[in-house]
Amino acid sequence: MCIFPLLFWSCDTKKTSIAGKVVNATTGEGIYNLLITYTQCQTDGEDCKEQIIGQCYTTLDGSFKIDQKTASKSKKKWITVHQGTKKLIQKDNVSLNDKNIVIEVTP
Protein backbone atom coordinates (compact mmCIF):
# COMPACT_ATOMS: atom_id res chain seq x y z
CA MET A 1 0.00 0.00 0.00
CA CYS A 2 1.28 3.48 -0.88
CA ILE A 3 1.18 6.14 1.78
CA PHE A 4 2.71 9.18 0.11
CA PRO A 5 0.90 10.87 -2.80
CA LEU A 6 4.16 11.11 -4.76
CA LEU A 7 4.43 7.33 -4.66
CA PHE A 8 0.87 6.73 -5.80
CA TRP A 9 1.83 6.30 -9.44
CA SER A 10 4.43 3.68 -8.56
CA CYS A 11 1.82 1.52 -6.82
CA ASP A 12 0.25 0.73 -10.17
CA THR A 13 3.48 0.05 -12.07
CA LYS A 14 5.44 -3.12 -12.44
CA LYS A 15 8.38 -4.40 -14.44
CA THR A 16 7.24 -6.29 -17.48
CA SER A 17 8.83 -9.18 -19.33
CA ILE A 18 6.99 -10.62 -22.30
CA ALA A 19 8.24 -13.07 -24.90
CA GLY A 20 6.93 -15.09 -27.76
CA LYS A 21 7.16 -15.90 -31.42
CA VAL A 22 5.60 -14.65 -34.65
CA VAL A 23 4.91 -17.44 -37.11
CA ASN A 24 3.57 -17.76 -40.64
CA ALA A 25 -0.05 -18.88 -40.31
CA THR A 26 0.33 -21.28 -43.26
CA THR A 27 3.74 -22.83 -42.69
CA GLY A 28 4.23 -22.38 -38.93
CA GLU A 29 7.75 -21.06 -39.54
CA GLY A 30 9.05 -18.06 -37.57
CA ILE A 31 9.19 -14.74 -39.39
CA TYR A 32 12.33 -12.60 -39.16
CA ASN A 33 12.62 -8.82 -38.77
CA LEU A 34 9.05 -7.86 -37.87
CA LEU A 35 8.59 -4.89 -35.54
CA ILE A 36 6.83 -5.82 -32.29
CA THR A 37 5.31 -2.95 -30.31
CA TYR A 38 3.95 -3.51 -26.78
CA THR A 39 1.50 -0.70 -25.97
CA GLN A 40 -0.88 0.34 -23.21
CA CYS A 41 -3.48 3.07 -22.73
CA GLN A 42 -2.15 6.00 -20.69
CA THR A 43 -5.52 6.37 -18.98
CA ASP A 44 -8.45 4.06 -18.41
CA GLY A 45 -11.70 4.86 -20.18
CA GLU A 46 -12.86 5.41 -23.72
CA ASP A 47 -10.23 8.02 -24.68
CA CYS A 48 -7.21 5.77 -25.02
CA LYS A 49 -3.98 7.67 -25.53
CA GLU A 50 -1.43 5.08 -26.55
CA GLN A 51 1.83 4.75 -24.63
CA ILE A 52 4.55 2.44 -25.97
CA ILE A 53 5.98 0.17 -23.28
CA GLY A 54 8.66 -1.35 -25.50
CA GLN A 55 9.60 -2.37 -29.03
CA CYS A 56 11.86 -4.93 -30.66
CA TYR A 57 12.34 -6.85 -33.90
CA THR A 58 11.84 -10.58 -34.27
CA THR A 59 14.98 -12.73 -34.47
CA LEU A 60 15.81 -15.24 -37.23
CA ASP A 61 13.41 -17.83 -35.76
CA GLY A 62 10.60 -15.30 -35.22
CA SER A 63 11.18 -14.94 -31.47
CA PHE A 64 10.88 -11.66 -29.57
CA LYS A 65 11.36 -10.46 -26.02
CA ILE A 66 10.57 -7.15 -24.35
CA ASP A 67 12.09 -7.08 -20.90
CA GLN A 68 12.54 -4.74 -17.94
CA LYS A 69 10.22 -1.97 -19.03
CA THR A 70 7.81 -0.37 -16.57
CA ALA A 71 4.10 -0.67 -17.31
CA SER A 72 0.84 -0.10 -15.51
CA LYS A 73 -0.80 -3.15 -13.96
CA SER A 74 -4.36 -1.88 -14.49
CA LYS A 75 -4.37 -0.52 -18.02
CA LYS A 76 -5.31 -2.25 -21.30
CA LYS A 77 -2.24 -3.65 -23.12
CA TRP A 78 -1.69 -5.09 -26.60
CA ILE A 79 0.97 -6.12 -29.11
CA THR A 80 1.06 -4.84 -32.66
CA VAL A 81 3.11 -6.58 -35.37
CA HIS A 82 4.38 -4.48 -38.29
CA GLN A 83 6.18 -5.40 -41.49
CA GLY A 84 7.72 -2.16 -42.69
CA THR A 85 4.92 0.41 -42.51
CA LYS A 86 2.16 -2.22 -42.78
CA LYS A 87 0.28 -3.32 -39.65
CA LEU A 88 -0.11 -7.10 -39.86
CA ILE A 89 -2.01 -7.92 -36.67
CA GLN A 90 -2.85 -6.74 -33.18
CA LYS A 91 -3.09 -9.10 -30.19
CA ASP A 92 -5.13 -7.66 -27.31
CA ASN A 93 -5.09 -8.33 -23.57
CA VAL A 94 -1.41 -9.18 -23.18
CA SER A 95 -0.39 -9.49 -19.54
CA LEU A 96 2.77 -8.03 -18.01
CA ASN A 97 4.59 -11.38 -17.82
CA ASP A 98 3.20 -13.37 -20.74
CA LYS A 99 6.10 -15.61 -21.88
CA ASN A 100 4.53 -17.99 -24.42
CA ILE A 101 2.86 -15.64 -26.88
CA VAL A 102 2.35 -17.09 -30.34
CA ILE A 103 1.13 -14.72 -33.03
CA GLU A 104 0.15 -16.16 -36.39
CA VAL A 105 0.33 -13.78 -39.34
CA THR A 106 -0.11 -13.93 -43.08
CA PRO A 107 2.78 -11.84 -44.45
MOPAC internal coordinates of N, CA, C and O (Angstrom, degrees):
PM7 1SCF
backbone

  N    0.0000 0     0.00 0     0.00 0    0    0    0
  C    1.4348 1     0.00 0     0.00 0    1    0    0
  C    1.5234 1   108.36 1     0.00 0    2    1    0
  O    1.2310 1   120.76 1   -42.10 1    3    2    1
  N    1.3506 1   116.15 1   137.90 1    3    2    1
  C    1.4559 1   120.77 1   179.26 1    5    3    2
  C    1.5133 1   109.68 1   -93.00 1    6    5    3
  O    1.2310 1   121.13 1   -42.40 1    7    6    5
  N    1.3150 1   115.45 1   137.60 1    7    6    5
  C    1.4501 1   120.66 1  -178.51 1    9    7    6
  C    1.5195 1   111.11 1  -103.96 1   10    9    7
  O    1.2310 1   119.93 1   139.43 1   11   10    9
  N    1.2971 1   117.74 1   -40.57 1   11   10    9
  C    1.4551 1   121.60 1  -175.52 1   13   11   10
  C    1.5225 1   110.52 1   -90.93 1   14   13   11
  O    1.2310 1   119.98 1   -43.69 1   15   14   13
  N    1.3358 1   117.65 1   136.31 1   15   14   13
  C    1.4635 1   120.82 1   179.94 1   17   15   14
  C    1.5225 1   113.22 1   -56.62 1   18   17   15
  O    1.2310 1   119.73 1   145.27 1   19   18   17
  N    1.3294 1   118.11 1   -34.73 1   19   18   17
  C    1.4559 1   120.48 1   180.00 1   21   19   18
  C    1.5214 1   111.97 1   -65.46 1   22   21   19
  O    1.2310 1   120.40 1   155.89 1   23   22   21
  N    1.3069 1   116.85 1   -24.11 1   23   22   21
  C    1.4584 1   120.97 1  -179.82 1   25   23   22
  C    1.5159 1   112.91 1   -92.19 1   26   25   23
  O    1.2310 1   120.07 1   177.15 1   27   26   25
  N    1.3241 1   117.48 1    -2.85 1   27   26   25
  C    1.4578 1   120.59 1  -176.39 1   29   27   26
  C    1.5198 1   112.22 1   -55.92 1   30   29   27
  O    1.2310 1   120.50 1   134.79 1   31   30   29
  N    1.3276 1   116.64 1   -45.21 1   31   30   29
  C    1.4568 1   120.17 1  -177.60 1   33   31   30
  C    1.5281 1   110.70 1   -60.68 1   34   33   31
  O    1.2310 1   120.12 1   142.97 1   35   34   33
  N    1.3063 1   117.37 1   -37.03 1   35   34   33
  C    1.4612 1   120.46 1  -177.29 1   37   35   34
  C    1.5227 1   112.89 1   -70.49 1   38   37   35
  O    1.2310 1   119.84 1   161.22 1   39   38   37
  N    1.3222 1   117.91 1   -18.78 1   39   38   37
  C    1.4676 1   120.86 1   178.51 1   41   39   38
  C    1.5181 1   111.46 1   -66.22 1   42   41   39
  O    1.2310 1   120.61 1   151.92 1   43   42   41
  N    1.3183 1   116.44 1   -28.08 1   43   42   41
  C    1.4555 1   120.82 1  -175.90 1   45   43   42
  C    1.5243 1   111.74 1  -100.55 1   46   45   43
  O    1.2310 1   119.18 1  -171.91 1   47   46   45
  N    1.3136 1   119.17 1     8.09 1   47   46   45
  C    1.4562 1   120.70 1  -179.20 1   49   47   46
  C    1.5200 1   110.74 1  -111.64 1   50   49   47
  O    1.2310 1   122.00 1   -26.19 1   51   50   49
  N    1.3076 1   113.77 1   153.81 1   51   50   49
  C    1.4540 1   120.31 1  -178.58 1   53   51   50
  C    1.5187 1   108.36 1  -153.25 1   54   53   51
  O    1.2310 1   120.74 1   -28.64 1   55   54   53
  N    1.3213 1   116.18 1   151.36 1   55   54   53
  C    1.4629 1   120.01 1   173.89 1   57   55   54
  C    1.5231 1   107.93 1   -68.27 1   58   57   55
  O    1.2310 1   121.16 1   -37.86 1   59   58   57
  N    1.3036 1   115.38 1   142.14 1   59   58   57
  C    1.4549 1   119.90 1  -179.81 1   61   59   58
  C    1.5239 1   110.33 1  -117.79 1   62   61   59
  O    1.2310 1   121.01 1   -31.44 1   63   62   61
  N    1.3036 1   115.67 1   148.56 1   63   62   61
  C    1.4562 1   121.75 1   176.54 1   65   63   62
  C    1.5211 1   107.38 1  -148.80 1   66   65   63
  O    1.2310 1   121.18 1   -78.16 1   67   66   65
  N    1.3212 1   115.34 1   101.84 1   67   66   65
  C    1.4638 1   119.49 1   178.69 1   69   67   66
  C    1.5173 1   109.03 1  -114.65 1   70   69   67
  O    1.2310 1   121.12 1   -25.64 1   71   70   69
  N    1.3218 1   115.46 1   154.36 1   71   70   69
  C    1.4647 1   120.28 1   179.46 1   73   71   70
  C    1.5183 1   108.98 1  -155.83 1   74   73   71
  O    1.2310 1   121.48 1   -24.26 1   75   74   73
  N    1.3056 1   114.77 1   155.74 1   75   74   73
  C    1.4524 1   119.33 1   178.46 1   77   75   74
  C    1.5071 1   111.73 1   178.77 1   78   77   75
  O    1.2310 1   121.89 1    23.51 1   79   78   77
  N    1.3246 1   113.99 1  -156.49 1   79   78   77
  C    1.4552 1   120.29 1  -175.54 1   81   79   78
  C    1.5268 1   108.83 1  -148.79 1   82   81   79
  O    1.2310 1   121.11 1   -38.71 1   83   82   81
  N    1.3321 1   115.49 1   141.29 1   83   82   81
  C    1.4614 1   121.37 1   173.41 1   85   83   82
  C    1.5148 1   107.20 1  -105.80 1   86   85   83
  O    1.2310 1   121.05 1   -55.33 1   87   86   85
  N    1.3275 1   115.61 1   124.67 1   87   86   85
  C    1.4637 1   120.74 1  -176.86 1   89   87   86
  C    1.5193 1   111.29 1  -124.03 1   90   89   87
  O    1.2310 1   121.23 1   -25.91 1   91   90   89
  N    1.3262 1   115.25 1   154.09 1   91   90   89
  C    1.4526 1   122.83 1   173.41 1   93   91   90
  C    1.5176 1   107.99 1   -68.61 1   94   93   91
  O    1.2310 1   119.91 1   -55.10 1   95   94   93
  N    1.3229 1   117.78 1   124.90 1   95   94   93
  C    1.4591 1   122.44 1  -176.68 1   97   95   94
  C    1.5257 1   112.49 1   -61.42 1   98   97   95
  O    1.2310 1   119.83 1   152.92 1   99   98   97
  N    1.3258 1   117.94 1   -27.08 1   99   98   97
  C    1.4589 1   121.84 1  -178.62 1  101   99   98
  C    1.5226 1   112.57 1   -86.76 1  102  101   99
  O    1.2310 1   120.67 1   133.21 1  103  102  101
  N    1.3226 1   116.33 1   -46.79 1  103  102  101
  C    1.4625 1   120.11 1  -173.30 1  105  103  102
  C    1.5328 1   114.11 1   -97.40 1  106  105  103
  O    1.2310 1   120.35 1   158.81 1  107  106  105
  N    1.3349 1   116.93 1   -21.19 1  107  106  105
  C    1.4614 1   120.49 1  -176.86 1  109  107  106
  C    1.5138 1   113.72 1    79.97 1  110  109  107
  O    1.2310 1   120.00 1  -179.52 1  111  110  109
  N    1.3269 1   117.61 1     0.48 1  111  110  109
  C    1.4615 1   121.47 1  -179.70 1  113  111  110
  C    1.5244 1   110.33 1   -80.98 1  114  113  111
  O    1.2310 1   120.77 1   -33.65 1  115  114  113
  N    1.3539 1   116.13 1   146.35 1  115  114  113
  C    1.4532 1   121.26 1   177.19 1  117  115  114
  C    1.5146 1   111.04 1   -65.43 1  118  117  115
  O    1.2310 1   120.99 1   -29.35 1  119  118  117
  N    1.3227 1   115.71 1   150.65 1  119  118  117
  C    1.4680 1   121.04 1  -178.47 1  121  119  118
  C    1.5215 1   108.87 1  -114.33 1  122  121  119
  O    1.2310 1   120.83 1   -53.89 1  123  122  121
  N    1.3099 1   116.02 1   126.11 1  123  122  121
  C    1.4618 1   124.62 1  -176.18 1  125  123  122
  C    1.5264 1   112.48 1   -84.62 1  126  125  123
  O    1.2310 1   120.86 1   -34.23 1  127  126  125
  N    1.3296 1   115.96 1   145.77 1  127  126  125
  C    1.4562 1   124.70 1   167.60 1  129  127  126
  C    1.5292 1   114.73 1    66.99 1  130  129  127
  O    1.2310 1   120.04 1  -144.42 1  131  130  129
  N    1.3216 1   117.53 1    35.58 1  131  130  129
  C    1.4556 1   120.89 1   172.24 1  133  131  130
  C    1.5210 1   108.24 1   -96.58 1  134  133  131
  O    1.2310 1   120.30 1   -38.08 1  135  134  133
  N    1.3195 1   117.02 1   141.92 1  135  134  133
  C    1.4591 1   121.57 1   179.44 1  137  135  134
  C    1.5291 1   109.38 1   -82.91 1  138  137  135
  O    1.2310 1   120.83 1   -55.52 1  139  138  137
  N    1.3248 1   116.03 1   124.48 1  139  138  137
  C    1.4592 1   123.11 1   177.45 1  141  139  138
  C    1.5260 1   107.17 1  -106.69 1  142  141  139
  O    1.2310 1   120.39 1   -54.38 1  143  142  141
  N    1.3248 1   116.86 1   125.62 1  143  142  141
  C    1.4537 1   121.82 1   177.57 1  145  143  142
  C    1.5151 1   108.81 1  -120.43 1  146  145  143
  O    1.2310 1   120.21 1   -56.18 1  147  146  145
  N    1.3255 1   117.19 1   123.82 1  147  146  145
  C    1.4629 1   123.81 1   177.57 1  149  147  146
  C    1.5262 1   106.20 1  -102.34 1  150  149  147
  O    1.2310 1   120.49 1   -61.06 1  151  150  149
  N    1.3363 1   116.66 1   118.94 1  151  150  149
  C    1.4564 1   122.83 1  -169.58 1  153  151  150
  C    1.5197 1   110.89 1  -129.10 1  154  153  151
  O    1.2310 1   120.89 1   -27.17 1  155  154  153
  N    1.3257 1   115.90 1   152.83 1  155  154  153
  C    1.4632 1   121.14 1   172.50 1  157  155  154
  C    1.5209 1   108.81 1  -137.32 1  158  157  155
  O    1.2310 1   120.68 1   -16.69 1  159  158  157
  N    1.3233 1   116.31 1   163.31 1  159  158  157
  C    1.4607 1   121.49 1   172.14 1  161  159  158
  C    1.5223 1   107.96 1   -77.33 1  162  161  159
  O    1.2310 1   120.14 1   -41.31 1  163  162  161
  N    1.3237 1   117.34 1   138.69 1  163  162  161
  C    1.4657 1   120.40 1   176.79 1  165  163  162
  C    1.5198 1   110.99 1   -68.39 1  166  165  163
  O    1.2310 1   120.66 1   143.99 1  167  166  165
  N    1.3386 1   116.34 1   -36.01 1  167  166  165
  C    1.4541 1   121.08 1  -179.03 1  169  167  166
  C    1.5194 1   108.78 1  -131.06 1  170  169  167
  O    1.2310 1   120.77 1   -28.33 1  171  170  169
  N    1.3193 1   116.13 1   151.67 1  171  170  169
  C    1.4609 1   119.96 1   174.19 1  173  171  170
  C    1.5211 1   108.95 1   -75.56 1  174  173  171
  O    1.2310 1   120.42 1   -22.42 1  175  174  173
  N    1.3190 1   116.80 1   157.58 1  175  174  173
  C    1.4552 1   120.52 1   178.77 1  177  175  174
  C    1.5166 1   111.26 1   115.31 1  178  177  175
  O    1.2310 1   121.51 1     7.13 1  179  178  177
  N    1.3137 1   114.72 1  -172.87 1  179  178  177
  C    1.4646 1   120.57 1  -174.72 1  181  179  178
  C    1.5270 1   113.32 1   -75.93 1  182  181  179
  O    1.2310 1   119.63 1   150.02 1  183  182  181
  N    1.3243 1   118.30 1   -29.98 1  183  182  181
  C    1.4610 1   121.80 1  -179.74 1  185  183  182
  C    1.5175 1   109.57 1   -87.63 1  186  185  183
  O    1.2310 1   120.88 1   -93.26 1  187  186  185
  N    1.3168 1   115.91 1    86.74 1  187  186  185
  C    1.4631 1   120.77 1  -176.91 1  189  187  186
  C    1.5209 1   109.70 1   -87.54 1  190  189  187
  O    1.2310 1   121.02 1   -66.68 1  191  190  189
  N    1.3191 1   115.65 1   113.32 1  191  190  189
  C    1.4552 1   121.01 1   171.71 1  193  191  190
  C    1.5118 1   106.02 1   -97.32 1  194  193  191
  O    1.2310 1   120.77 1   -62.25 1  195  194  193
  N    1.3197 1   116.14 1   117.75 1  195  194  193
  C    1.4580 1   121.28 1  -174.29 1  197  195  194
  C    1.5250 1   112.15 1   -70.89 1  198  197  195
  O    1.2310 1   121.51 1   -40.44 1  199  198  197
  N    1.3343 1   114.72 1   139.56 1  199  198  197
  C    1.4600 1   122.34 1   176.28 1  201  199  198
  C    1.5272 1   106.99 1  -131.62 1  202  201  199
  O    1.2310 1   120.36 1   -59.57 1  203  202  201
  N    1.3219 1   116.93 1   120.43 1  203  202  201
  C    1.4610 1   121.42 1  -179.46 1  205  203  202
  C    1.5233 1   109.45 1   -76.41 1  206  205  203
  O    1.2310 1   121.10 1   -54.56 1  207  206  205
  N    1.3255 1   115.50 1   125.44 1  207  206  205
  C    1.4618 1   121.96 1   176.46 1  209  207  206
  C    1.5215 1   109.38 1   -83.13 1  210  209  207
  O    1.2310 1   120.35 1   135.53 1  211  210  209
  N    1.3232 1   116.94 1   -44.47 1  211  210  209
  C    1.4545 1   121.24 1  -179.90 1  213  211  210
  C    1.5159 1   111.39 1  -169.73 1  214  213  211
  O    1.2310 1   120.93 1   -18.30 1  215  214  213
  N    1.3266 1   115.82 1   161.70 1  215  214  213
  C    1.4564 1   122.56 1   178.86 1  217  215  214
  C    1.5237 1   109.20 1  -140.45 1  218  217  215
  O    1.2310 1   121.47 1   -26.89 1  219  218  217
  N    1.3339 1   114.78 1   153.11 1  219  218  217
  C    1.4593 1   120.55 1   173.10 1  221  219  218
  C    1.5240 1   107.93 1  -162.07 1  222  221  219
  O    1.2310 1   121.07 1    -9.25 1  223  222  221
  N    1.3239 1   115.56 1   170.75 1  223  222  221
  C    1.4666 1   121.65 1   174.58 1  225  223  222
  C    1.5218 1   108.91 1  -107.75 1  226  225  223
  O    1.2310 1   120.74 1   -30.66 1  227  226  225
  N    1.3244 1   116.19 1   149.34 1  227  226  225
  C    1.4574 1   120.06 1   177.25 1  229  227  226
  C    1.5289 1   109.98 1   -69.41 1  230  229  227
  O    1.2310 1   120.99 1   -31.55 1  231  230  229
  N    1.3322 1   115.71 1   148.45 1  231  230  229
  C    1.4578 1   122.23 1   179.10 1  233  231  230
  C    1.5306 1   109.51 1   -83.19 1  234  233  231
  O    1.2310 1   120.27 1     4.23 1  235  234  233
  N    1.3208 1   117.10 1  -175.77 1  235  234  233
  C    1.4676 1   121.62 1  -178.07 1  237  235  234
  C    1.5256 1   113.49 1   -55.24 1  238  237  235
  O    1.2310 1   120.35 1   144.97 1  239  238  237
  N    1.3499 1   116.94 1   -35.03 1  239  238  237
  C    1.4697 1   119.42 1  -179.01 1  241  239  238
  C    1.5281 1   113.14 1   -93.53 1  242  241  239
  O    1.2310 1   120.16 1  -171.86 1  243  242  241
  N    1.3359 1   117.29 1     8.14 1  243  242  241
  C    1.4594 1   121.41 1   178.27 1  245  243  242
  C    1.5204 1   114.55 1    89.87 1  246  245  243
  O    1.2310 1   120.27 1  -178.60 1  247  246  245
  N    1.3267 1   117.10 1     1.40 1  247  246  245
  C    1.4641 1   121.14 1  -178.42 1  249  247  246
  C    1.5276 1   111.42 1   -76.11 1  250  249  247
  O    1.2310 1   121.38 1   -25.26 1  251  250  249
  N    1.3380 1   114.96 1   154.74 1  251  250  249
  C    1.4620 1   121.01 1   173.48 1  253  251  250
  C    1.5212 1   109.04 1  -147.42 1  254  253  251
  O    1.2310 1   121.73 1   -22.70 1  255  254  253
  N    1.3379 1   114.29 1   157.30 1  255  254  253
  C    1.4637 1   120.29 1   177.20 1  257  255  254
  C    1.5238 1   108.56 1  -151.95 1  258  257  255
  O    1.2310 1   120.91 1   -50.60 1  259  258  257
  N    1.3105 1   115.87 1   129.40 1  259  258  257
  C    1.4587 1   122.37 1   173.71 1  261  259  258
  C    1.5180 1   104.99 1  -119.29 1  262  261  259
  O    1.2310 1   120.97 1   -61.34 1  263  262  261
  N    1.3263 1   115.74 1   118.66 1  263  262  261
  C    1.4552 1   120.53 1  -168.88 1  265  263  262
  C    1.5298 1   111.56 1  -133.31 1  266  265  263
  O    1.2310 1   121.19 1   -33.31 1  267  266  265
  N    1.3268 1   115.33 1   146.69 1  267  266  265
  C    1.4568 1   123.00 1   172.52 1  269  267  266
  C    1.5230 1   114.33 1    62.01 1  270  269  267
  O    1.2310 1   120.08 1  -142.86 1  271  270  269
  N    1.2789 1   117.45 1    37.14 1  271  270  269
  C    1.4615 1   121.64 1   172.78 1  273  271  270
  C    1.5273 1   107.37 1  -108.94 1  274  273  271
  O    1.2310 1   120.03 1   -32.51 1  275  274  273
  N    1.3074 1   117.55 1   147.49 1  275  274  273
  C    1.4553 1   121.11 1  -179.19 1  277  275  274
  C    1.5238 1   109.82 1   -89.07 1  278  277  275
  O    1.2310 1   120.80 1   -46.25 1  279  278  277
  N    1.3187 1   116.08 1   133.75 1  279  278  277
  C    1.4588 1   121.87 1   179.01 1  281  279  278
  C    1.5171 1   109.38 1  -139.50 1  282  281  279
  O    1.2310 1   121.03 1   -16.57 1  283  282  281
  N    1.3000 1   115.64 1   163.43 1  283  282  281
  C    1.4547 1   121.63 1   178.10 1  285  283  282
  C    1.5169 1   109.71 1   -82.44 1  286  285  283
  O    1.2310 1   120.53 1   -41.85 1  287  286  285
  N    1.3271 1   116.58 1   138.15 1  287  286  285
  C    1.4624 1   120.29 1   178.78 1  289  287  286
  C    1.5196 1   111.89 1   -72.81 1  290  289  287
  O    1.2310 1   119.65 1   151.01 1  291  290  289
  N    1.3350 1   118.27 1   -28.99 1  291  290  289
  C    1.4619 1   120.44 1  -169.08 1  293  291  290
  C    1.5215 1   115.21 1  -100.43 1  294  293  291
  O    1.2310 1   119.44 1   174.60 1  295  294  293
  N    1.2942 1   118.67 1    -5.40 1  295  294  293
  C    1.4607 1   120.16 1  -175.50 1  297  295  294
  C    1.5329 1   111.97 1   -92.99 1  298  297  295
  O    1.2310 1   120.96 1   -21.91 1  299  298  297
  N    1.3327 1   115.77 1   158.09 1  299  298  297
  C    1.4689 1   122.93 1   176.45 1  301  299  298
  C    1.5287 1   108.96 1   -66.42 1  302  301  299
  O    1.2310 1   120.43 1   -44.56 1  303  302  301
  N    1.3438 1   116.77 1   135.44 1  303  302  301
  C    1.4599 1   122.21 1  -179.59 1  305  303  302
  C    1.5304 1   110.45 1  -131.19 1  306  305  303
  O    1.2310 1   120.57 1   -30.74 1  307  306  305
  N    1.3446 1   116.52 1   149.26 1  307  306  305
  C    1.4527 1   120.75 1   179.09 1  309  307  306
  C    1.5251 1   110.08 1  -154.87 1  310  309  307
  O    1.2310 1   121.75 1   -17.23 1  311  310  309
  N    1.3304 1   114.26 1   162.77 1  311  310  309
  C    1.4654 1   122.40 1   175.87 1  313  311  310
  C    1.5242 1   107.83 1  -112.95 1  314  313  311
  O    1.2310 1   121.12 1   -43.03 1  315  314  313
  N    1.3182 1   115.46 1   136.97 1  315  314  313
  C    1.4580 1   121.17 1   173.81 1  317  315  314
  C    1.5281 1   107.53 1  -119.16 1  318  317  315
  O    1.2310 1   120.98 1   -44.09 1  319  318  317
  N    1.3393 1   115.73 1   135.91 1  319  318  317
  C    1.4662 1   122.04 1   179.05 1  321  319  318
  C    1.5264 1   107.96 1  -110.61 1  322  321  319
  O    1.2310 1   121.19 1   -54.35 1  323  322  321
  N    1.3398 1   115.34 1   125.65 1  323  322  321
  C    1.4610 1   121.65 1   179.73 1  325  323  322
  C    1.5197 1   110.57 1  -120.03 1  326  325  323
  O    1.2310 1   121.46 1   -35.86 1  327  326  325
  N    1.3129 1   114.81 1   144.14 1  327  326  325
  C    1.4699 1   121.98 1   170.41 1  329  327  326
  C    1.5199 1   105.29 1  -119.22 1  330  329  327
  O    1.2310 1   120.98 1   -75.38 1  331  330  329
  N    1.3310 1   115.74 1   104.62 1  331  330  329
  C    1.4676 1   119.53 1  -172.18 1  333  331  330
  C    1.5208 1   108.41 1    65.73 1  334  333  331
  O    1.2310 1   120.30 1    53.64 1  335  334  333
  N    1.3207 1   117.04 1  -126.36 1  335  334  333
  C    1.4634 1   121.21 1   178.69 1  337  335  334
  C    1.5240 1   112.40 1   -94.91 1  338  337  335
  O    1.2310 1   119.94 1  -179.53 1  339  338  337
  N    1.3169 1   117.72 1     0.47 1  339  338  337
  C    1.4646 1   122.32 1  -176.78 1  341  339  338
  C    1.5400 1   111.33 1   -93.02 1  342  341  339
  O    1.2310 1   120.94 1   -53.14 1  343  342  341
  N    1.3263 1   115.81 1   126.86 1  343  342  341
  C    1.4612 1   121.08 1   174.76 1  345  343  342
  C    1.5255 1   108.16 1   -80.11 1  346  345  343
  O    1.2310 1   120.67 1   -59.51 1  347  346  345
  N    1.3475 1   116.32 1   120.49 1  347  346  345
  C    1.4627 1   120.23 1  -178.61 1  349  347  346
  C    1.5238 1   112.51 1   -88.82 1  350  349  347
  O    1.2310 1   120.55 1   136.16 1  351  350  349
  N    1.3342 1   116.56 1   -43.84 1  351  350  349
  C    1.4558 1   119.74 1  -175.47 1  353  351  350
  C    1.5270 1   109.71 1  -164.71 1  354  353  351
  O    1.2310 1   121.37 1   -23.69 1  355  354  353
  N    1.3151 1   114.99 1   156.31 1  355  354  353
  C    1.4616 1   121.51 1   173.73 1  357  355  354
  C    1.5184 1   108.04 1  -126.85 1  358  357  355
  O    1.2310 1   120.55 1   -47.82 1  359  358  357
  N    1.3241 1   116.55 1   132.18 1  359  358  357
  C    1.4664 1   122.07 1   177.57 1  361  359  358
  C    1.5208 1   107.17 1  -112.88 1  362  361  359
  O    1.2310 1   120.60 1   -63.28 1  363  362  361
  N    1.3349 1   116.45 1   116.72 1  363  362  361
  C    1.4561 1   122.55 1  -176.52 1  365  363  362
  C    1.5237 1   112.31 1   -88.56 1  366  365  363
  O    1.2310 1   121.67 1   -14.05 1  367  366  365
  N    1.3324 1   114.42 1   165.95 1  367  366  365
  C    1.4665 1   123.54 1   174.14 1  369  367  366
  C    1.5199 1   113.36 1    57.27 1  370  369  367
  O    1.2310 1   120.60 1  -128.50 1  371  370  369
  N    1.3153 1   116.46 1    51.50 1  371  370  369
  C    1.4592 1   122.05 1   177.60 1  373  371  370
  C    1.5247 1   107.70 1   -91.97 1  374  373  371
  O    1.2310 1   120.58 1   -54.07 1  375  374  373
  N    1.3215 1   116.50 1   125.93 1  375  374  373
  C    1.4623 1   120.18 1  -178.32 1  377  375  374
  C    1.5258 1   111.33 1   -78.04 1  378  377  375
  O    1.2310 1   120.50 1    -8.98 1  379  378  377
  N    1.3187 1   116.65 1   171.02 1  379  378  377
  C    1.4600 1   122.04 1  -176.40 1  381  379  378
  C    1.5216 1   114.12 1   -68.37 1  382  381  379
  O    1.2310 1   120.02 1   157.02 1  383  382  381
  N    1.3340 1   117.57 1   -22.98 1  383  382  381
  C    1.4685 1   120.48 1  -175.88 1  385  383  382
  C    1.5207 1   112.44 1  -130.52 1  386  385  383
  O    1.2310 1   120.41 1  -146.33 1  387  386  385
  N    1.3111 1   116.81 1    33.67 1  387  386  385
  C    1.4577 1   122.39 1   179.23 1  389  387  386
  C    1.5289 1   108.56 1   -72.32 1  390  389  387
  O    1.2310 1   119.50 1   -62.45 1  391  390  389
  N    1.3153 1   118.56 1   117.55 1  391  390  389
  C    1.4707 1   122.54 1  -173.81 1  393  391  390
  C    1.5356 1   114.52 1  -107.97 1  394  393  391
  O    1.2310 1   119.69 1   167.54 1  395  394  393
  N    1.3082 1   118.20 1   -12.46 1  395  394  393
  C    1.4680 1   120.57 1  -174.67 1  397  395  394
  C    1.5287 1   111.15 1  -121.67 1  398  397  395
  O    1.2310 1   120.52 1  -134.24 1  399  398  397
  N    1.2991 1   116.61 1    45.76 1  399  398  397
  C    1.4635 1   121.29 1  -178.34 1  401  399  398
  C    1.5277 1   108.65 1   -76.25 1  402  401  399
  O    1.2310 1   120.74 1   -50.67 1  403  402  401
  N    1.3225 1   116.18 1   129.33 1  403  402  401
  C    1.4550 1   121.03 1   173.38 1  405  403  402
  C    1.5239 1   106.78 1  -123.00 1  406  405  403
  O    1.2310 1   121.26 1   -57.23 1  407  406  405
  N    1.3195 1   115.20 1   122.77 1  407  406  405
  C    1.4609 1   121.38 1  -179.04 1  409  407  406
  C    1.5150 1   107.65 1  -117.59 1  410  409  407
  O    1.2310 1   120.92 1   -60.94 1  411  410  409
  N    1.3139 1   115.85 1   119.06 1  411  410  409
  C    1.4670 1   121.16 1   177.99 1  413  411  410
  C    1.5232 1   108.80 1   -95.24 1  414  413  411
  O    1.2310 1   120.97 1   -49.95 1  415  414  413
  N    1.3316 1   115.74 1   130.05 1  415  414  413
  C    1.4590 1   120.90 1   179.29 1  417  415  414
  C    1.5219 1   110.34 1  -130.91 1  418  417  415
  O    1.2310 1   121.48 1   -20.81 1  419  418  417
  N    1.3083 1   114.76 1   159.19 1  419  418  417
  C    1.4584 1   121.21 1   172.48 1  421  419  418
  C    1.5282 1   105.58 1  -114.15 1  422  421  419
  O    1.2310 1   121.07 1   -80.25 1  423  422  421
  N    1.3500 1   115.57 1    99.75 1  423  422  421
  C    1.4784 1   119.16 1  -176.24 1  425  423  422
  C    1.5168 1   112.38 1   -70.65 1  426  425  423
  O    1.2310 1   120.10 1   180.00 1  427  426  425

